[in-house]
Amino acid sequence: MRHFLLPLLITMLLPTFALAQDIDFMKIMRSQRNREYHKDSNRERYRAVWNGNGAIVSSTPLWRNEEFRQELGLTPEQHDSLDFMYSKDGSMGHWYRAKAQTDPVLAQMLAEHMPLNEEIRKDPYGGNTPPEIERVYREQQRNLTTYYFVESQKDVENTLTLEQMQKVRESELALMSEMPILNPSMFYSLNLTGEQKEQMEEIKKSLEPVFEQIVEELVEAEDALQQLKFDMFEKVGIKFDENGQLVDETGKSLMNDREAMEKKGKEIEDELTKNVEMQAKMKRINERASGFMRDFKFKMYDVLTDEQLIAMQRIIDNPTAHVKKLRDRLQKERAERQKDNWQPGIHSWQPGDPVPEQYLEQRRQRGNFPRAEASENE
């Protein structure tokens, strides 16, 4: 089944106005201010994974798996420190509130943000706020989002032991085919030398301009698609109530009814697939992004020695039971998405097989690389 959770990205902006009277929440969601906020957030999300600061994005499927957490052997203290990765309160707001208690830098950033937030709430739809205030407010939001990704990544790495981080990275390698954006840090489990790490970083830097172009295309496509979804809310019987909550045509809340939410989402998906022009556009963007990530991955492989590549294949071919189960589920979901493979987004990039035979054959021709199955008999 295709999982399409309707836009619940009503963060940071809508709660600001939750107590106001006669607020048109759809108008807020469609406002240029809100659209720019979400485009900025999506840009930072893509960049975070690319730069190795996206644990909250790329490895969330791992952390939400109870078996995975048990295998890591988290202590009670580690469990409490990392609850933002998987608990029901594991949200950006939850992390901010907890982190600000012990992080003076974040506390100062939030303190500086509050006065501007008060100005913004006086103008819920935008358009009447001085441009300079809008500019600074947006810049502060970007900085807070970037800080969240960077520092939450540090929280993960500082909380886990070296052995636990090794298990995390091996699991990421095993899930590589389902992780759309690769980062050299997942290869650290293969005992990279300092020179290899530098080579991977140089490759990433050389490809960054193209990566940024693709990110911009995806962000704009996501925004256009979101507006189309809003267009269809009335058609499928969805609206915002006076508190900014999604409800159906009878006024029943959809927020805690996953089945009803997905049913409405499926109706919207069915309508979107009829938009031939958008479908073709999204397919082009996703194919370009997927091709780029495939080429990037191959360049990373070229840095690995034959022994390291064989070791990586062994990790991929022999995942732990819970990682295999998770991978099977993600592969099934990817196959479902590919039936309508035109929607943009981080999980539309996935290049597929981690080490395809085409790459191995090219490598054999260059350096007589042995077949992986042969190495298993050594």
C-alpha positions as CSV (number, residue, x, y, z in Angstrom):
1,M,0.0,0.0,0.0
2,R,1.3,3.5,-0.8
3,H,1.7,5.5,2.3
4,F,0.6,9.1,1.7
5,L,0.2,11.1,4.9
6,L,-1.4,14.4,4.1
7,P,0.7,17.5,4.7
8,L,1.2,17.7,8.5
9,L,4.1,20.1,8.2
10,I,2.1,22.6,10.1
11,T,5.0,23.2,12.4
12,M,6.6,26.5,13.6
13,L,4.0,28.6,11.8
14,L,0.5,27.4,12.5
15,P,1.0,26.9,16.2
16,T,1.9,30.5,16.4
17,F,-1.6,31.4,15.5
18,A,-3.5,28.6,17.2
19,L,-5.1,31.0,19.7
20,A,-6.1,33.6,17.3
21,Q,-9.8,34.1,16.2
22,D,-11.2,33.6,12.6
23,I,-7.9,32.4,11.2
24,D,-8.0,30.9,7.7
25,F,-5.4,28.1,8.1
26,M,-5.5,27.2,4.4
27,K,-4.6,30.8,3.6
28,I,-1.7,30.5,6.0
29,M,-0.5,27.3,4.4
30,R,-0.7,28.8,0.9
31,S,1.0,32.0,2.0
32,Q,4.3,32.9,0.4
33,R,5.9,33.0,3.8
34,N,4.9,29.5,4.7
35,R,5.9,28.2,1.3
36,E,9.3,29.7,1.6
37,Y,9.7,28.3,5.1
38,H,9.0,24.8,3.9
39,K,11.3,25.2,0.9
40,D,14.1,26.3,3.2
41,S,13.5,23.4,5.5
42,N,13.6,20.9,2.7
43,R,16.8,22.3,1.3
44,E,18.4,22.0,4.7
45,R,17.1,18.5,5.1
46,Y,18.7,17.4,1.8
47,R,22.0,19.1,2.6
48,A,22.1,17.6,6.1
49,V,22.1,14.1,4.7
50,W,24.6,15.0,2.0
51,N,26.9,16.5,4.6
52,G,26.7,13.7,7.1
53,N,24.4,15.5,9.5
54,G,21.2,13.8,8.5
55,A,20.8,10.9,11.0
56,I,17.4,12.2,11.9
57,V,16.5,11.8,8.2
58,S,18.5,8.9,6.7
59,S,18.6,6.5,9.6
60,T,15.2,7.1,11.2
61,P,13.9,3.8,9.9
62,L,16.7,2.1,11.9
63,W,16.0,3.9,15.1
64,R,12.3,3.3,15.0
65,N,13.0,-0.4,15.0
66,E,12.9,-1.8,18.6
67,E,15.0,-4.8,17.6
68,F,17.7,-2.5,16.3
69,R,17.8,-0.5,19.5
70,Q,18.0,-3.7,21.5
71,E,20.8,-5.0,19.4
72,L,22.8,-1.8,20.0
73,G,22.4,-2.5,23.7
74,L,21.4,1.0,24.6
75,T,21.7,1.9,28.3
76,P,18.8,3.7,30.0
77,E,20.8,6.9,29.8
78,Q,21.5,6.4,26.1
79,H,17.8,5.6,25.5
80,D,16.7,8.8,27.2
81,S,19.3,10.9,25.3
82,L,18.2,9.5,21.9
83,D,14.5,9.5,22.4
84,F,14.2,12.4,19.9
85,M,15.1,9.8,17.2
86,Y,12.2,7.4,17.7
87,S,9.8,8.2,20.5
88,K,6.3,9.7,20.0
89,D,7.8,13.0,21.1
90,G,10.7,12.7,18.7
91,S,10.1,15.9,16.9
92,M,12.1,19.0,16.1
93,G,10.2,21.0,18.8
94,H,10.8,18.3,21.4
95,W,14.6,18.4,20.6
96,Y,14.7,22.2,20.8
97,R,13.0,22.3,24.2
98,A,15.2,19.7,25.7
99,K,18.4,20.9,24.1
100,A,17.9,24.5,25.1
101,Q,18.1,23.5,28.7
102,T,21.8,22.6,28.4
103,D,22.9,24.4,25.2
104,P,23.5,28.1,25.7
105,V,24.0,28.7,22.0
106,L,20.6,27.3,21.1
107,A,19.0,29.1,24.1
108,Q,20.4,32.4,22.8
109,M,19.2,31.6,19.2
110,L,15.7,30.9,20.5
111,A,15.7,34.0,22.7
112,E,16.6,36.2,19.7
113,H,13.9,34.5,17.6
114,M,11.0,35.2,20.0
115,P,10.7,39.0,19.4
116,L,10.5,38.5,15.7
117,N,8.0,35.7,16.2
118,E,5.8,38.1,18.1
119,E,5.9,40.5,15.1
120,I,5.1,37.7,12.6
121,R,2.0,36.6,14.6
122,K,0.5,40.0,14.1
123,D,0.4,39.3,10.4
124,P,-0.6,35.6,10.0
125,Y,-0.9,35.7,6.2
126,G,2.2,37.8,5.4
127,G,2.2,40.8,3.1
128,N,2.1,43.5,5.8
129,T,5.3,42.8,7.7
130,P,8.3,45.0,6.9
131,P,10.6,43.2,4.4
132,E,13.6,43.4,6.7
133,I,11.8,41.7,9.5
134,E,10.6,38.9,7.1
135,R,14.2,38.5,5.9
136,V,15.7,38.3,9.3
137,Y,12.9,36.0,10.5
138,R,13.5,33.6,7.6
139,E,17.3,33.7,8.1
140,Q,16.8,32.8,11.8
141,Q,14.5,29.9,10.9
142,R,17.1,28.6,8.4
143,N,19.8,28.8,11.0
144,L,17.7,27.0,13.6
145,T,17.0,24.2,11.2
146,T,20.6,23.8,10.2
147,Y,21.6,23.8,13.9
148,Y,19.1,21.1,14.6
149,F,20.5,18.8,12.0
150,V,24.2,19.4,12.9
151,E,23.7,19.1,16.7
152,S,21.3,16.2,16.6
153,Q,23.9,14.3,14.5
154,K,26.5,15.1,17.2
155,D,24.1,13.9,19.9
156,V,23.9,10.5,18.2
157,E,27.6,10.2,17.7
158,N,28.5,11.4,21.2
159,T,25.9,9.2,22.9
160,L,26.9,5.9,21.2
161,T,30.1,4.0,21.8
162,L,32.5,3.3,18.9
163,E,31.2,-0.3,18.7
164,Q,27.6,0.9,18.6
165,M,28.4,3.5,15.8
166,Q,30.1,0.6,13.9
167,K,26.9,-1.3,14.0
168,V,24.9,1.7,12.9
169,R,27.2,2.3,9.9
170,E,27.1,-1.4,8.9
171,S,23.3,-1.3,9.0
172,E,23.4,1.8,6.8
173,L,25.5,0.0,4.3
174,A,23.1,-3.0,4.3
175,L,20.2,-0.5,3.7
176,M,22.1,1.5,1.1
177,S,19.8,0.6,-1.8
178,E,16.9,2.2,0.2
179,M,18.8,5.3,1.3
180,P,18.6,7.9,-1.4
181,I,21.5,10.1,-0.4
182,L,24.8,8.6,0.4
183,N,27.5,10.1,2.6
184,P,31.1,8.9,3.0
185,S,30.6,8.4,6.7
186,M,28.7,5.1,6.2
187,F,31.9,3.7,4.6
188,Y,33.9,4.4,7.8
189,S,32.8,0.9,9.0
190,L,35.2,-0.4,6.3
191,N,38.3,1.0,8.0
192,L,39.0,3.8,5.6
193,T,42.4,5.4,5.7
194,G,42.8,9.1,6.2
195,E,43.7,9.4,2.5
196,Q,40.5,7.6,1.5
197,K,38.4,9.9,3.6
198,E,40.0,12.9,2.0
199,Q,39.4,11.5,-1.5
200,M,35.7,10.9,-0.8
201,E,35.4,14.5,0.6
202,E,37.0,15.9,-2.6
203,I,34.7,13.9,-4.8
204,K,31.7,15.2,-2.8
205,K,32.9,18.8,-3.1
206,S,33.4,18.5,-6.8
207,L,29.9,17.3,-7.3
208,E,28.3,19.8,-4.9
209,P,27.3,22.4,-7.6
210,V,25.2,19.8,-9.5
211,F,23.8,18.4,-6.2
212,E,22.6,22.0,-5.3
213,Q,20.9,22.3,-8.7
214,I,19.1,19.1,-8.2
215,V,18.0,20.0,-4.7
216,E,16.6,23.3,-6.0
217,E,14.6,21.5,-8.7
218,L,13.3,19.0,-6.2
219,V,12.4,21.7,-3.7
220,E,10.5,23.7,-6.3
221,A,8.7,20.6,-7.5
222,E,7.7,19.6,-4.0
223,D,6.2,23.0,-3.5
224,A,4.3,22.9,-6.8
225,L,3.0,19.4,-5.9
226,Q,2.0,20.6,-2.4
227,Q,-0.1,23.4,-3.9
228,L,-1.9,20.9,-6.2
229,K,-2.7,18.8,-3.2
230,F,-4.2,21.8,-1.5
231,D,-6.3,22.4,-4.6
232,M,-7.8,18.9,-4.1
233,F,-8.6,19.2,-0.4
234,E,-12.2,20.4,-1.0
235,K,-12.7,17.9,-3.8
236,V,-11.9,14.9,-1.5
237,G,-13.6,16.4,1.6
238,I,-10.7,17.7,3.7
239,K,-10.5,21.0,5.5
240,F,-8.9,22.7,8.5
241,D,-11.1,23.3,11.5
242,E,-10.9,26.4,13.8
243,N,-7.9,25.0,15.6
244,G,-5.9,24.2,12.4
245,Q,-6.6,20.4,12.6
246,L,-7.4,18.4,9.5
247,V,-11.0,17.1,9.5
248,D,-13.2,15.4,7.0
249,E,-16.4,16.7,5.5
250,T,-18.4,15.8,8.7
251,G,-15.9,17.6,10.9
252,K,-14.3,14.4,12.2
253,S,-10.6,14.8,13.0
254,L,-8.2,13.0,10.7
255,M,-5.1,13.6,12.9
256,N,-5.4,10.5,14.9
257,D,-7.1,8.2,12.4
258,R,-4.3,6.8,10.2
259,E,-6.7,4.7,8.1
260,A,-9.0,7.6,7.3
261,M,-5.9,9.8,6.6
262,E,-4.5,7.3,4.2
263,K,-7.9,6.8,2.5
264,K,-8.1,10.6,1.8
265,G,-4.5,10.6,0.7
266,K,-5.1,7.8,-1.7
267,E,-8.0,9.8,-3.2
268,I,-5.6,12.7,-3.7
269,E,-2.9,10.5,-5.2
270,D,-5.4,9.1,-7.7
271,E,-6.3,12.6,-8.8
272,L,-2.7,13.6,-9.1
273,T,-1.8,10.7,-11.4
274,K,-4.3,12.2,-13.9
275,N,-2.1,15.3,-14.2
276,V,0.0,14.2,-17.2
277,E,2.1,17.3,-17.4
278,M,3.1,17.2,-13.7
279,Q,3.7,13.5,-13.9
280,A,6.1,13.9,-16.8
281,K,7.9,16.7,-15.0
282,M,8.4,14.8,-11.8
283,K,9.6,11.7,-13.6
284,R,12.3,13.8,-15.3
285,I,13.4,15.3,-12.1
286,N,13.5,12.0,-10.2
287,E,15.4,10.3,-13.0
288,R,18.0,13.0,-13.0
289,A,18.4,12.9,-9.2
290,S,18.6,9.1,-9.2
291,G,21.2,9.0,-12.0
292,F,23.3,11.6,-10.1
293,M,23.3,9.6,-6.9
294,R,24.2,6.4,-8.8
295,D,27.2,8.1,-10.4
296,F,28.2,9.6,-7.0
297,K,28.0,6.2,-5.4
298,F,30.2,4.6,-8.1
299,K,32.8,7.3,-7.5
300,M,32.8,6.5,-3.8
301,Y,33.3,2.8,-4.7
302,D,36.3,3.7,-6.8
303,V,38.0,4.9,-3.6
304,L,37.6,1.5,-1.9
305,T,40.1,-1.2,-2.3
306,D,39.0,-4.6,-3.6
307,E,39.1,-6.0,-0.1
308,Q,36.9,-3.2,1.2
309,L,34.4,-3.6,-1.6
310,I,34.2,-7.3,-1.0
311,A,33.7,-6.7,2.8
312,M,31.0,-4.2,2.0
313,Q,29.2,-6.8,-0.2
314,R,29.4,-9.3,2.6
315,I,27.7,-6.8,5.0
316,I,25.0,-6.1,2.4
317,D,24.5,-9.8,1.7
318,N,24.4,-10.8,5.4
319,P,22.4,-8.2,7.3
320,T,21.0,-8.9,10.8
321,A,17.5,-10.3,10.9
322,H,15.9,-7.0,11.8
323,V,17.8,-5.0,9.1
324,K,16.8,-7.6,6.5
325,K,13.2,-7.3,7.6
326,L,13.3,-3.6,7.4
327,R,15.0,-3.6,4.0
328,D,12.4,-6.0,2.6
329,R,9.7,-3.6,3.8
330,L,11.4,-0.6,2.3
331,Q,12.0,-2.3,-1.0
332,K,8.3,-3.2,-1.2
333,E,7.3,0.4,-0.5
334,R,9.8,1.5,-3.2
335,A,8.3,-0.8,-5.7
336,E,4.8,0.6,-4.9
337,R,6.1,4.2,-5.3
338,Q,7.7,3.3,-8.7
339,K,4.2,2.5,-10.0
340,D,3.7,6.2,-10.0
341,N,7.4,7.3,-9.9
342,W,6.8,10.9,-10.6
343,Q,6.4,12.3,-7.1
344,P,9.4,14.3,-5.9
345,G,11.1,13.8,-2.6
346,I,14.0,12.3,-0.8
347,H,12.7,8.8,-1.2
348,S,12.1,9.1,-4.9
349,W,15.8,9.3,-5.6
350,Q,16.7,5.8,-4.7
351,P,19.2,4.4,-7.3
352,G,18.4,0.7,-6.5
353,D,20.9,-2.1,-6.2
354,P,23.9,-1.1,-4.0
355,V,26.6,-2.7,-6.1
356,P,25.1,-3.6,-9.5
357,E,26.8,-6.1,-11.8
358,Q,27.5,-3.4,-14.3
359,Y,29.8,-1.6,-11.9
360,L,31.6,-4.8,-10.9
361,E,32.2,-5.7,-14.5
362,Q,33.7,-2.3,-15.3
363,R,35.9,-2.6,-12.3
364,R,37.0,-6.1,-13.2
365,Q,38.0,-4.8,-16.7
366,R,40.0,-2.0,-15.0
367,G,41.7,-4.1,-12.4
368,N,40.6,-7.8,-12.6
369,F,38.3,-7.4,-9.6
370,P,37.3,-10.9,-8.3
371,R,33.6,-11.9,-8.1
372,A,32.1,-11.6,-4.7
373,E,30.9,-15.1,-4.6
374,A,34.4,-16.4,-5.4
375,S,35.8,-14.4,-2.4
376,E,33.4,-16.2,-0.1
377,N,35.3,-19.5,-0.7
378,E,38.7,-18.1,0.1
